[in-house]
Amino acid sequence: MNITKGNILIIDDNKEIRESLELFLGRHFSDVKSIASPKTLVTTLSNHDFDVILLDMNFSPGKHSGNEGIFWLREILKTDKSSVVILITAYGKVKLAVNGIKEGAFDFILKPWENEKLLTTIHAGIKLKKSNREIKQLKDQQNILSENLNNQFRLIEGSSSGMKEITELISKVAGTDANILITGENGTGKELIAREIHRKSNRNNEIFMPVDLSALTETLFESELFGYKKGAFTDAKEDRPGKIEISNKGTLFLDEIGDLPLHLQSKLLSVIQTKSFSRLGSTEIKNIDFRLICATNKDLHDLINEGIFREDLLFRINTVHIKLPSLRKRKEDILPLAEYFVRLYSKKYNKQGIKITNSAVSKLENYKWPGNIRELKHTIERALILSNDNKLKAEDFSFFEYKVISLEEDILNLTELEKQAIKKAIVKSEGNMSKASEMLGISRTTLYFKISKYGL
């Protein structure tokens, strides 16, 4: 007989029932524990992590209302809202057990129970608990990443009229659940705006889940967004939640929405309209509650006219539109942004007291910044890394020419090949040095040194 890995807790004041359940379930699950009174429940739950809890609904002699079971169910869920609780009730108390499910119980079993029904219910509970743990782990990891990003890249409001208007708009929409579309050139800070909306929203204690749709292949789109059931495809070795499921109660940020192929747009539209979905390979409908924010550097109306973007999807995602100005149109914000990045990278690279000279400020303010804030950030980081002084001068700043690069077939010199590869990676990543360094298989710091070395 196969033993399933699972920690089961039985709470029942009837000794015969406890012993019967322990004996039977002990032949099927790896760890079965029982207690006679829920009064020791808090201590028990603090010392053990149970997959499934079997909870009787009556404990005091002469009382059969089931209110005790409901009370202790609530206490269990206060301790851990992801707990999987199966209520034990007698025939005739089904209505009470159904009320328990409304309170958060997973299911109920009737006394006397059917062994197969009991096993099936517990197995389903173990699967749910496993899924809950995975989602929590992923949310915890994402929250740590989000917190680090939020601490590093809090929105700098700036003094330009355009950014003041956007800051005011953020304050108006953040407390609502309105779907928001953020547009603007690459590097203008669309994700920063999305994070700021989330931070000021009623969902700020929940997850912020960013998804770069341009990075998802068509074959990965459904599995990454919707998750999958074990066996849904060749490599689906176990159940896995998708990004949409993980974003429940939080904010789902879909970046580069304009890159989503037309035939996949209908699947996304269905989720937005119904707030429900199914994992790949599953027929189970899961309801979902998330705040949707989308972003793109493309004109979606042009894409609609070209027949490659759905008009009804645009209506759904565009309750409020935030259009970000390019950095060259908000020159008064360049200096505060530059000073912020100097402080950020001074701390990161342990170079305190770094200042920007007036000549350097003038050079920064007169540059067109085709890569916008992202390019400014990388420019400051590169200058700070390579500088040996506590002042950043005009000559410390160099700008990359963003033009189409093609590798010449007859170039064999390794140095020239490396220069060409670096140029191509920077252009292909549109100035995102993190992506460029990843493409090249080197660190960002090494990339900056090579750019300086080759005078790129």
Secondary structure, 3 states (H helix, E strand, C coil): CCCEEEEEEEECCCHHHHHHHHHHHCCCEEEEEEECCHHHHHHHHHHCCCCEEEEECCCCCCCCCCHHHHHHHHHHHHHCCCCCEEEEEECCCHHHHHHHHHCCCCEEEEECCCHHHHHHHHHHHHHHHHHHHHHHHHHHHHHHHHHHHHHHCCCCCCCCHHHHHHHHHHHHHCCCCCCEEEECCCCCCHHHHHHHHHHCCCCCCCCEEEEEHHHCCHHHHHHHHHEECCCCCCCCCCCEECHHHHCCCCEEEEECHHHCCHHHHHHHHHHHHHCEECCECCCCCEECCCEEEEEECCCHHHHHHCCCCCHHHHHHHCCEEEECCCHHHCHHHHHHHHHHHHHHHHHHCCCCCCEECHHHHHHHHHCCCCCHHHHHHHHHHHHHHHCCCCEECHHHCCCCCCCCCCCCCCCCCHHHHHHHHHHHHHHHCCCCHHHHHHHHCCCHHHHHHHHHHHCC
